[in-house]
Amino acid sequence: MGLLRDWNYIEAATEIPALSEMIREALIHALFVRNDRVLPREIIADLTRTPAVTVKIKDDADLRKLVQVLNGSESTMSLGLDAEDYNYFRTQLGVGKDREIGLTVRPHALLTYDWLVPEQRGVQVDFSGYEGMQFPAKGQTALAQVGLPWKRLYDEALAKGHLLPAVPTVPLDFTVGDAVWGDAPLASYDAEFDAYVNAVRTISAFGHRTRVGFEEAANNGTGYDVLHGTLPLASEFYVPLEVGLRLAPKPAAQKTLTYTYDDGAKLSASFDKLARTGQRFPWVHVADAAAAAVLRPGILADPFTVQVALAGTATGLPLREKALDAALAGYKVKSAEVPDPFGVPAAEYAKAAKRAERGLFVGEVRLPAASAGDLAARLKGLGQQVAAKVGFYASLRASGTLSAFPFFDHPKDRTHIYDLSKGVARLVEKIPGAVFVSRLAHLWNEEPAYLARMRLLREIKLAFDSPHVLEPLVRP
């Protein structure tokens, strides 16, 4: 993830005399846009440096050997490379010099943008060839290697009589690992992705095989839940290899219903009412006109399109549909003919993902469902200010919270990303109960309790990773 690496770098930068008087937000802006008029030459060099070597992992032994080389317990001779590759690896990493060599994981797909400070000339691990999956005979579980595409796991689970509950709010071509170390927004109507993770099989910074959690049953009811306590920062503490996921049984009958709205106030009222009914659905998603046009190009989109996945028995489904219609009263048109983004063939999903990834995403907005229309209106106003088309994808939770991902039709340069992030942050401050969650917002946060937690996490990381191998902390 890089959160601790970036946070540590910013904290250390404030100790440099030339930067110590800068306001934290101004410093983060300068670091993010790499402003060479403000920052020392050495810091600009850090921010533009990239990992020296990319290693494609195909099995556990490859990764264990690599980690043991990086932490100094093995020599580069043990990598088993041919003479030319061995010399390149040794030269690029500067093996033999008194310096730390770190490892970072390359996300397959990033929804927003990468962290500020790249790993400093270490090793980048590519898991694109690590795509195995298993469905144990007992129970509703899946063991998925981190390089496995999400869509492939979703389709295979259905074919074997399971339902993968967590689906992406923004349908990019994510892998399972992107939900662990990236920013893949996987969730269901009932819960976030983390709630479906029973176990993670990993390699520690010492090259040891480790397992966090239990694959057979969820352990999130215990008082000392290390798995879910560390999962949001998993790649800071170990290298995840395989994830044990809790699945749901494939429903006897299922149906996707599509409702369109021409008014944000009606949409807000419907969502607020739906979340209070106590009904359960696999997922409930909404796209404004701009997002709907990306999902289904060539179709004239209404201001808001809501899709609800219904699941149950063949006899019970009509009753559930009737109750759903009542809760979503105020819609303009209802249809059962519009395909959902996840049930389409893999090739069509990939095409939609390529269209979606063209947008400039800045982070997630968490807000009360009753404020959906307010968010849409404010985003439209922001789009007019910056002269860019703006849209959003969102998913509803049973808790009454909406998880929305605004995007802009804007060039993806770092200055625009930062300015639009600040614009969304200021917009969110005006919506009661709303929170802006982004990589930059994590770094902007100066609340004392938050900073205390970050320092505690830093100490935990140094204990887990004393060789400084996994996403090592960097100082300017």
QUIPELIN-V159159 format. One record per pair of residues at least 6 apart in sequence whose C-alpha atoms are under 8 Angstrom apart, sorted by the first residue. I is the first residue (numbers start at 0). J is the second residue. D is the distance in whole Angstrom. If there is no record, write none. Layout:
i->I j->J d->D
i->I j->J d->D
This chain:
i->0 j->114 d->7
i->0 j->180 d->5
i->0 j->181 d->6
i->0 j->232 d->7
i->0 j->234 d->6
i->0 j->235 d->7
i->0 j->470 d->8
i->1 j->114 d->6
i->1 j->116 d->8
i->1 j->235 d->7
i->1 j->470 d->7
i->2 j->114 d->7
i->2 j->438 d->8
i->2 j->441 d->8
i->3 j->235 d->8
i->3 j->453 d->8
i->3 j->456 d->8
i->3 j->457 d->7
i->3 j->472 d->7
i->4 j->116 d->7
i->4 j->470 d->7
i->4 j->471 d->7
i->4 j->472 d->5
i->4 j->473 d->6
i->5 j->114 d->7
i->5 j->115 d->6
i->5 j->116 d->6
i->5 j->442 d->8
i->5 j->472 d->8
i->5 j->473 d->8
i->6 j->442 d->6
i->7 j->472 d->6
i->7 j->473 d->7
i->7 j->474 d->7
i->8 j->116 d->8
i->8 j->472 d->7
i->8 j->473 d->6
i->8 j->474 d->5
i->8 j->475 d->6
i->9 j->26 d->8
i->9 j->27 d->7
i->11 j->474 d->6
i->11 j->475 d->7
i->12 j->18 d->7
i->12 j->19 d->7
i->12 j->474 d->8
i->12 j->475 d->6
i->13 j->19 d->4
i->13 j->20 d->8
i->13 j->21 d->8
i->18 j->26 d->8
i->18 j->38 d->8
i->23 j->443 d->7
i->24 j->443 d->6
i->27 j->442 d->8
i->27 j->443 d->8
i->28 j->417 d->7
i->29 j->37 d->7
i->29 j->38 d->7
i->30 j->38 d->8
i->30 j->46 d->8
i->30 j->115 d->7
i->31 j->115 d->6
i->31 j->413 d->7
i->31 j->417 d->7
i->32 j->413 d->5
i->32 j->414 d->6
i->32 j->417 d->8
i->33 j->43 d->6
i->33 j->46 d->7
i->34 j->43 d->8
i->35 j->43 d->6
i->41 j->475 d->7
i->42 j->475 d->6
i->45 j->116 d->7
i->45 j->117 d->8
i->45 j->119 d->7
i->45 j->475 d->7
i->46 j->115 d->7
i->46 j->116 d->5
i->46 j->117 d->6
i->47 j->117 d->8
i->48 j->117 d->7
i->48 j->118 d->8
i->48 j->119 d->6
i->48 j->120 d->7
i->49 j->117 d->6
i->49 j->118 d->6
i->49 j->119 d->6
i->49 j->120 d->6
i->49 j->121 d->8
i->50 j->117 d->7
i->50 j->118 d->6
i->50 j->119 d->6
i->50 j->120 d->4
i->50 j->121 d->5
i->50 j->122 d->5
i->50 j->123 d->6
i->51 j->91 d->6
i->51 j->92 d->7
i->51 j->120 d->5
i->51 j->121 d->6
i->51 j->122 d->6
i->51 j->123 d->8
i->52 j->88 d->7
i->52 j->91 d->7
i->52 j->92 d->8
i->52 j->120 d->8
i->52 j->121 d->7
i->52 j->122 d->5
i->52 j->123 d->6
i->53 j->122 d->6
i->53 j->123 d->5
i->53 j->124 d->6
i->53 j->125 d->7
i->54 j->122 d->7
i->54 j->123 d->6
i->54 j->124 d->5
i->54 j->125 d->6
i->55 j->124 d->6
i->55 j->125 d->5
i->55 j->126 d->6
i->55 j->127 d->7
i->55 j->128 d->7
i->56 j->62 d->6
i->56 j->124 d->7
i->56 j->125 d->6
i->56 j->126 d->5
i->56 j->127 d->8
i->56 j->128 d->7
i->56 j->129 d->7
i->57 j->126 d->7
i->57 j->128 d->6
i->57 j->129 d->5
i->58 j->129 d->7
i->59 j->240 d->8
i->61 j->78 d->8
i->62 j->202 d->8
i->63 j->202 d->7
i->63 j->206 d->5
i->63 j->207 d->7
i->64 j->73 d->8
i->64 j->77 d->7
i->64 j->78 d->6
i->64 j->206 d->7
i->65 j->78 d->7
i->66 j->102 d->8
i->66 j->204 d->7
i->66 j->205 d->7
i->66 j->206 d->5
i->66 j->468 d->7
i->67 j->73 d->5
i->67 j->205 d->6
i->67 j->206 d->5
i->68 j->74 d->6
i->68 j->75 d->6
i->68 j->77 d->8
i->68 j->78 d->8
i->69 j->100 d->6
i->69 j->101 d->7
i->69 j->102 d->8
i->69 j->468 d->6
i->70 j->100 d->8
i->70 j->204 d->7
i->70 j->205 d->7
i->70 j->466 d->6
i->70 j->467 d->8
i->70 j->468 d->6
i->75 j->85 d->7
i->75 j->89 d->7
i->76 j->85 d->7
i->78 j->85 d->8
i->91 j->120 d->8
i->92 j->100 d->7
i->92 j->120 d->7
i->92 j->121 d->6
i->92 j->122 d->8
i->99 j->467 d->7
i->99 j->468 d->8
i->100 j->120 d->8
i->100 j->121 d->5
i->100 j->122 d->8
i->100 j->467 d->8
i->100 j->468 d->6
i->101 j->118 d->7
i->101 j->119 d->8
i->101 j->120 d->8
i->101 j->121 d->5
i->101 j->122 d->6
i->101 j->467 d->7
i->101 j->468 d->4
i->101 j->469 d->6
i->101 j->470 d->6
i->101 j->471 d->6
i->102 j->118 d->7
i->102 j->121 d->6
i->102 j->122 d->5
i->102 j->123 d->6
i->102 j->124 d->7
i->102 j->468 d->6
i->102 j->469 d->5
i->102 j->470 d->6
i->102 j->471 d->7
i->103 j->118 d->7
i->103 j->121 d->8
i->103 j->122 d->6
i->103 j->123 d->5
i->103 j->124 d->6
i->103 j->469 d->6
i->103 j->470 d->5
i->104 j->123 d->6
i->104 j->124 d->5
i->104 j->125 d->7
i->104 j->126 d->8
i->104 j->180 d->8
i->104 j->234 d->8
i->105 j->123 d->6
i->105 j->124 d->6
i->105 j->125 d->6
i->105 j->126 d->8
i->106 j->125 d->8
i->106 j->176 d->7
i->106 j->177 d->6
i->106 j->180 d->7
i->106 j->181 d->6
i->107 j->127 d->7
i->107 j->146 d->8
i->107 j->173 d->7
i->107 j->174 d->7
i->107 j->177 d->7
i->108 j->171 d->7
i->108 j->172 d->7
i->108 j->173 d->6
i->108 j->174 d->8
i->108 j->177 d->7
i->108 j->181 d->8
i->108 j->183 d->8
i->109 j->177 d->8
i->109 j->181 d->6
i->109 j->182 d->6
i->109 j->183 d->7
i->110 j->171 d->8
i->110 j->182 d->6
i->110 j->183 d->7
i->110 j->356 d->7
i->110 j->360 d->7
i->111 j->182 d->7
i->111 j->359 d->7
i->111 j->360 d->5
i->111 j->361 d->6
i->111 j->362 d->6
i->112 j->361 d->8
i->114 j->438 d->7
i->118 j->470 d->7
i->118 j->471 d->7
i->118 j->473 d->8
i->119 j->473 d->8
i->126 j->145 d->7
i->126 j->146 d->5
i->127 j->146 d->5
i->127 j->147 d->8
i->128 j->146 d->6
i->129 j->144 d->6
i->129 j->145 d->7
i->129 j->146 d->5
i->129 j->147 d->7
i->130 j->143 d->7
i->130 j->144 d->5
i->130 j->145 d->7
i->130 j->146 d->5
i->130 j->147 d->4
i->130 j->148 d->7
i->131 j->143 d->6
i->131 j->144 d->5
i->131 j->146 d->8
i->131 j->147 d->7
i->132 j->141 d->7
i->132 j->142 d->5
i->132 j->143 d->4
i->132 j->144 d->6
i->132 j->147 d->8
i->132 j->152 d->8
i->133 j->141 d->6
i->133 j->142 d->5
i->133 j->143 d->7
i->134 j->140 d->6
i->134 j->141 d->5
i->134 j->142 d->6
i->135 j->141 d->7
i->135 j->142 d->8
i->138 j->215 d->8
i->139 j->161 d->7
i->139 j->245 d->6
i->139 j->246 d->5
i->139 j->247 d->6
i->139 j->248 d->7
i->140 j->214 d->8
i->140 j->215 d->7
i->140 j->243 d->7
i->140 j->244 d->6
i->140 j->245 d->5
i->140 j->246 d->5
i->141 j->156 d->8
i->141 j->243 d->6
i->141 j->244 d->5
i->141 j->245 d->7
i->141 j->246 d->7
i->142 j->241 d->7
i->142 j->242 d->6
i->142 j->243 d->5
i->142 j->244 d->6
i->143 j->152 d->8
i->143 j->175 d->7
i->143 j->241 d->5
i->143 j->242 d->5
i->143 j->243 d->7
i->143 j->244 d->8
i->144 j->175 d->7
i->144 j->176 d->8
i->144 j->240 d->6
i->144 j->241 d->4
i->144 j->242 d->6
i->145 j->174 d->7
i->145 j->175 d->5
i->145 j->176 d->4
i->145 j->177 d->8
i->145 j->239 d->7
i->145 j->240 d->6
i->145 j->241 d->5
i->145 j->242 d->7
i->146 j->174 d->6
i->146 j->175 d->6
i->146 j->176 d->6
i->147 j->174 d->5
i->147 j->175 d->6
i->147 j->176 d->8
i->148 j->172 d->7
i->148 j->173 d->6
i->148 j->174 d->4
i->148 j->175 d->6
i->149 j->172 d->7
i->149 j->173 d->6
i->149 j->174 d->5
i->149 j->175 d->6
i->150 j->172 d->7
i->150 j->173 d->8
i->150 j->174 d->8
i->150 j->341 d->8
i->150 j->345 d->7
i->151 j->345 d->8
i->152 j->163 d->8
i->153 j->162 d->7
i->153 j->163 d->6
i->156 j->162 d->6
i->156 j->163 d->7
i->157 j->163 d->8
i->157 j->249 d->7
i->160 j->248 d->6
i->160 j->249 d->5
i->161 j->246 d->6
i->161 j->247 d->6
i->161 j->248 d->5
i->161 j->249 d->5
i->162 j->246 d->6
i->162 j->247 d->5
i->162 j->248 d->6
i->162 j->249 d->5
i->162 j->250 d->8
i->163 j->245 d->8
i->163 j->246 d->5
i->163 j->247 d->6
i->164 j->186 d->7
i->164 j->187 d->6
i->164 j->246 d->6
i->164 j->247 d->7
i->164 j->281 d->6
i->165 j->185 d->5
i->165 j->186 d->4
i->165 j->187 d->5
i->165 j->191 d->7
i->165 j->192 d->6
i->165 j->195 d->8
i->166 j->184 d->8
i->166 j->185 d->5
i->166 j->186 d->5
i->166 j->187 d->6
i->166 j->282 d->8
i->166 j->341 d->8
i->167 j->183 d->7
i->167 j->184 d->5
i->167 j->185 d->4
i->167 j->186 d->6
i->168 j->184 d->6
i->168 j->185 d->6
i->168 j->186 d->7
i->168 j->284 d->7
i->168 j->392 d->6
i->168 j->393 d->6
i->168 j->394 d->6
i->169 j->184 d->7
i->169 j->355 d->8
i->169 j->392 d->6
i->169 j->393 d->8
i->169 j->404 d->8
i->170 j->340 d->7
i->170 j->341 d->8
i->170 j->348 d->8
i->170 j->351 d->7
i->170 j->352 d->6
i->170 j->355 d->7
i->171 j->349 d->8
i->171 j->351 d->8
i->171 j->352 d->4
i->171 j->353 d->7
i->171 j->355 d->7
i->171 j->356 d->7
i->172 j->348 d->8
i->172 j->349 d->6
i->172 j->352 d->6
i->173 j->183 d->7
i->175 j->242 d->8
i->176 j->239 d->8
i->177 j->183 d->5
i->178 j->184 d->7
i->178 j->185 d->7
i->178 j->192 d->8
i->179 j->230 d->7
i->179 j->231 d->7
i->179 j->232 d->8
i->179 j->233 d->7
i->179 j->234 d->7
i->179 j->239 d->8
i->180 j->231 d->8
i->180 j->232 d->7
i->180 j->233 d->7
i->180 j->234 d->6
i->184 j->192 d->8
i->185 j->191 d->7
i->185 j->192 d->5
i->186 j->192 d->5
i->187 j->281 d->6
i->187 j->282 d->5
i->187 j->283 d->8
i->187 j->396 d->7
i->188 j->279 d->7
i->188 j->280 d->6
i->188 j->281 d->6
i->188 j->282 d->5
i->188 j->283 d->6
i->188 j->394 d->8
i->188 j->395 d->6
i->188 j->396 d->5
i->188 j->397 d->6
i->189 j->279 d->7
i->189 j->280 d->8
i->189 j->281 d->8
i->189 j->282 d->8
i->189 j->396 d->6
i->189 j->397 d->5
i->189 j->398 d->8
i->190 j->396 d->7
i->193 j->227 d->7
i->193 j->230 d->7
i->194 j->219 d->8
i->195 j->217 d->8
i->195 j->244 d->6
i->195 j->245 d->5
i->195 j->246 d->7
i->196 j->217 d->7
i->196 j->242 d->7
i->196 j->243 d->6
i->196 j->244 d->5
i->196 j->245 d->6
i->197 j->212 d->6
i->197 j->213 d->6
i->197 j->214 d->5
i->197 j->215 d->7
i->197 j->216 d->6
i->197 j->217 d->5
i->197 j->218 d->7
i->197 j->242 d->8
i->197 j->243 d->5
i->197 j->244 d->6
i->197 j->245 d->6
i->198 j->210 d->7
i->198 j->211 d->6
i->198 j->212 d->4
i->198 j->213 d->5
i->198 j->214 d->5
i->198 j->217 d->8
i->198 j->226 d->7
i->198 j->242 d->6
i->198 j->243 d->5
i->198 j->244 d->7
i->199 j->210 d->6
i->199 j->211 d->5
i->199 j->212 d->7
i->199 j->226 d->8
i->199 j->239 d->6
i->199 j->240 d->7
i->199 j->241 d->6
i->199 j->242 d->5
i->199 j->243 d->6
i->200 j->208 d->8
i->200 j->209 d->6
i->200 j->210 d->5
i->200 j->211 d->6
i->200 j->239 d->6
i->200 j->240 d->6
i->200 j->241 d->5
i->200 j->242 d->6
i->201 j->208 d->6
i->201 j->209 d->5
i->201 j->210 d->6
i->201 j->211 d->8
i->201 j->237 d->6
i->201 j->238 d->5
i->201 j->239 d->4
i->201 j->240 d->5
i->201 j->241 d->7
i->202 j->208 d->5
i->202 j->209 d->6
i->202 j->237 d->6
i->202 j->238 d->5
i->202 j->239 d->7
i->202 j->240 d->7
i->203 j->209 d->7
i->203 j->236 d->7
i->203 j->237 d->5
i->203 j->238 d->6
i->203 j->464 d->8
i->204 j->236 d->8
i->204 j->237 d->6
i->204 j->238 d->8
i->204 j->463 d->7
i->204 j->464 d->5
i->204 j->465 d->8
i->204 j->466 d->7
i->204 j->467 d->8
i->204 j->468 d->6
i->204 j->469 d->6
i->205 j->464 d->8
i->205 j->466 d->7
i->211 j->225 d->7
i->211 j->226 d->6
i->212 j->218 d->7
i->212 j->225 d->8
i->212 j->226 d->6
i->213 j->243 d->8
i->214 j->243 d->5
i->214 j->244 d->8
i->216 j->245 d->8
i->217 j->245 d->8
i->218 j->224 d->7
i->219 j->227 d->7
i->229 j->236 d->8
i->233 j->239 d->7
i->234 j->469 d->7
i->234 j->470 d->7
i->235 j->460 d->7
i->235 j->469 d->6
i->235 j->470 d->6
i->236 j->460 d->6
i->236 j->463 d->6
i->236 j->464 d->6
i->236 j->469 d->7
i->237 j->463 d->8
i->237 j->464 d->8
i->237 j->469 d->7
i->238 j->469 d->7
i->250 j->310 d->6
i->250 j->311 d->6
i->250 j->312 d->7
i->251 j->310 d->8
i->251 j->311 d->6
i->251 j->312 d->5
i->251 j->313 d->7
i->252 j->310 d->6
i->252 j->311 d->5
i->252 j->312 d->5
i->252 j->313 d->5
i->252 j->316 d->7
i->253 j->308 d->7
i->253 j->309 d->5
i->253 j->310 d->4
i->253 j->311 d->6
i->253 j->316 d->8
i->254 j->308 d->6
i->254 j->309 d->5
i->254 j->310 d->7
i->254 j->335 d->8
i->255 j->306 d->7
i->255 j->307 d->6
i->255 j->308 d->5
i->255 j->309 d->6
i->255 j->335 d->6
i->255 j->337 d->8
i->255 j->338 d->7
i->255 j->339 d->7
i->256 j->306 d->6
i->256 j->307 d->5
i->256 j->308 d->7
i->256 j->309 d->8
i->256 j->333 d->7
i->256 j->334 d->6
i->256 j->335 d->5
i->256 j->336 d->8
i->256 j->337 d->8
i->257 j->304 d->7
i->257 j->305 d->6
i->257 j->306 d->4
i->257 j->307 d->7
i->257 j->333 d->6
i->257 j->334 d->5
i->257 j->335 d->6
i->257 j->336 d->8
i->257 j->337 d->7
i->258 j->304 d->6
i->258 j->305 d->5
i->258 j->306 d->6
i->258 j->330 d->6
i->258 j->331 d->7
i->258 j->332 d->6
i->258 j->333 d->5
i->258 j->334 d->7
i->259 j->301 d->6
i->259 j->302 d->8
i->259 j->303 d->6
i->259 j->304 d->5
i->259 j->305 d->6
i->259 j->330 d->6
i->259 j->331 d->5
i->259 j->332 d->5
i->259 j->333 d->7
i->260 j->266 d->6
i->260 j->301 d->7
i->260 j->302 d->6
i->260 j->303 d->5
i->260 j->304 d->6
i->260 j->305 d->8
i->260 j->329 d->7
i->260 j->330 d->5
i->260 j->331 d->5
i->260 j->332 d->7
i->261 j->301 d->6
i->261 j->302 d->5
i->261 j->303 d->6
i->261 j->330 d->8
i->261 j->331 d->7
i->262 j->302 d->7
i->262 j->303 d->8
i->262 j->372 d->8
i->263 j->303 d->8
i->263 j->371 d->7
i->263 j->372 d->4
i->263 j->373 d->7
i->263 j->375 d->7
i->263 j->376 d->8
i->264 j->372 d->5
i->264 j->373 d->8
i->265 j->329 d->6
i->265 j->330 d->7
i->266 j->303 d->8
i->266 j->327 d->8
i->266 j->329 d->7
i->266 j->330 d->8
i->266 j->371 d->7
i->266 j->372 d->7
i->267 j->368 d->6
i->267 j->369 d->4
i->267 j->370 d->6
i->267 j->371 d->5
i->267 j->372 d->6
i->268 j->369 d->6
i->269 j->326 d->6
i->269 j->327 d->5
i->269 j->328 d->6
i->269 j->329 d->7
i->270 j->327 d->7
i->270 j->368 d->6
i->270 j->369 d->6
i->270 j->395 d->8
i->270 j->399 d->8
i->271 j->368 d->5
i->271 j->369 d->5
i->271 j->399 d->6
i->272 j->326 d->6
i->272 j->327 d->7
i->273 j->323 d->8
i->273 j->326 d->5
i->273 j->327 d->7
i->274 j->396 d->7
i->274 j->397 d->5
i->274 j->398 d->7
i->274 j->399 d->5
i->275 j->397 d->8
i->275 j->399 d->7
i->276 j->326 d->8
i->277 j->397 d->8
i->279 j->397 d->7
i->280 j->307 d->7
i->280 j->308 d->6
i->280 j->309 d->6
i->280 j->310 d->7
i->281 j->308 d->6
i->281 j->309 d->7
i->281 j->310 d->7
i->282 j->307 d->6
i->282 j->308 d->6
i->282 j->394 d->7
i->282 j->395 d->7
i->283 j->305 d->7
i->283 j->306 d->6
i->283 j->307 d->5
i->283 j->308 d->7
i->283 j->394 d->6
i->283 j->395 d->5
i->283 j->396 d->8
i->284 j->305 d->6
i->284 j->306 d->5
i->284 j->307 d->7
i->284 j->392 d->8
i->284 j->393 d->6
i->284 j->394 d->4
i->284 j->395 d->6
i->285 j->303 d->7
i->285 j->304 d->6
i->285 j->305 d->4
i->285 j->306 d->6
i->285 j->392 d->6
i->285 j->393 d->5
i->285 j->394 d->6
i->285 j->395 d->8
i->286 j->303 d->6
i->286 j->304 d->5
i->286 j->305 d->7
i->286 j->390 d->8
i->286 j->391 d->6
i->286 j->392 d->5
i->286 j->393 d->6
i->287 j->301 d->8
i->287 j->302 d->5
i->287 j->303 d->4
i->287 j->304 d->6
i->287 j->390 d->6
i->287 j->391 d->6
i->287 j->392 d->7
i->288 j->300 d->5
i->288 j->301 d->6
i->288 j->302 d->5
i->288 j->303 d->6
i->288 j->304 d->7
i->288 j->390 d->7
i->289 j->300 d->8
i->289 j->388 d->8
i->289 j->389 d->7
i->289 j->390 d->5
i->289 j->391 d->7
i->290 j->390 d->6
i->290 j->391 d->6
i->290 j->392 d->6
i->291 j->300 d->6
i->291 j->304 d->7
i->292 j->298 d->7
i->292 j->299 d->7
i->292 j->300 d->6
i->293 j->351 d->7
i->293 j->354 d->6
i->293 j->355 d->6
i->294 j->340 d->7
i->294 j->351 d->6
i->294 j->354 d->8
i->294 j->355 d->8
i->306 j->339 d->7
i->309 j->316 d->7
i->309 j->319 d->8
i->309 j->320 d->8
i->310 j->316 d->7
i->340 j->348 d->7
i->341 j->348 d->7
i->357 j->408 d->8
i->358 j->406 d->6
i->358 j->407 d->6
i->358 j->408 d->6
i->358 j->409 d->7
i->359 j->406 d->5
i->359 j->407 d->5
i->359 j->408 d->6
i->359 j->409 d->6
i->359 j->410 d->7
i->359 j->411 d->6
i->359 j->416 d->7
i->360 j->404 d->7
i->360 j->405 d->6
i->360 j->406 d->4
i->360 j->407 d->7
i->361 j->404 d->8
i->361 j->405 d->7
i->361 j->406 d->7
i->361 j->416 d->7
i->361 j->419 d->7
i->361 j->420 d->6
i->361 j->437 d->7
i->362 j->404 d->6
i->362 j->405 d->7
i->362 j->420 d->8
i->362 j->435 d->7
i->362 j->436 d->6
i->362 j->437 d->4
i->362 j->438 d->7
i->363 j->402 d->7
i->363 j->403 d->6
i->363 j->404 d->5
i->363 j->405 d->7
i->363 j->435 d->6
i->363 j->436 d->5
i->363 j->437 d->6
i->364 j->401 d->8
i->364 j->402 d->6
i->364 j->403 d->5
i->364 j->404 d->6
i->364 j->405 d->8
i->364 j->427 d->7
i->364 j->433 d->7
i->364 j->434 d->6
i->364 j->435 d->5
i->364 j->436 d->6
i->365 j->400 d->7
i->365 j->401 d->6
i->365 j->402 d->5
i->365 j->403 d->6
i->365 j->433 d->5
i->365 j->434 d->5
i->365 j->435 d->6
i->365 j->436 d->7
i->366 j->400 d->6
i->366 j->401 d->5
i->366 j->402 d->7
i->366 j->430 d->8
i->366 j->431 d->8
i->366 j->432 d->6
i->366 j->433 d->4
i->366 j->434 d->6
i->367 j->399 d->6
i->367 j->400 d->5
i->367 j->401 d->6
i->367 j->432 d->6
i->367 j->433 d->7
i->368 j->395 d->7
i->368 j->399 d->5
i->368 j->400 d->5
i->368 j->401 d->5
i->370 j->430 d->7
i->371 j->401 d->7
i->373 j->430 d->8
i->374 j->427 d->8
i->374 j->430 d->8
i->377 j->426 d->7
i->378 j->389 d->7
i->378 j->390 d->8
i->378 j->405 d->8
i->378 j->423 d->8
i->378 j->426 d->8
i->379 j->389 d->7
i->379 j->390 d->8
i->381 j->422 d->7
i->381 j->423 d->8
i->382 j->388 d->6
i->382 j->389 d->5
i->382 j->407 d->8
i->387 j->407 d->6
i->387 j->408 d->6
i->387 j->409 d->6
i->388 j->407 d->6
i->388 j->408 d->5
i->388 j->409 d->8
i->389 j->405 d->7
i->389 j->406 d->6
i->389 j->407 d->5
i->389 j->408 d->6
i->390 j->405 d->6
i->390 j->406 d->5
i->390 j->407 d->7
i->391 j->403 d->6
i->391 j->404 d->5
i->391 j->405 d->4
i->391 j->406 d->6
i->392 j->403 d->6
i->392 j->404 d->5
i->392 j->405 d->7
i->393 j->401 d->7
i->393 j->402 d->5
i->393 j->403 d->4
i->393 j->404 d->6
i->394 j->401 d->6
i->394 j->402 d->5
i->394 j->403 d->7
i->395 j->401 d->5
i->395 j->402 d->6
i->396 j->402 d->8
i->409 j->415 d->8
i->420 j->439 d->8
i->423 j->435 d->8
i->424 j->435 d->6
i->424 j->440 d->8
i->427 j->433 d->6
i->427 j->434 d->6
i->427 j->435 d->6
i->428 j->434 d->8
i->444 j->450 d->8
i->461 j->467 d->7
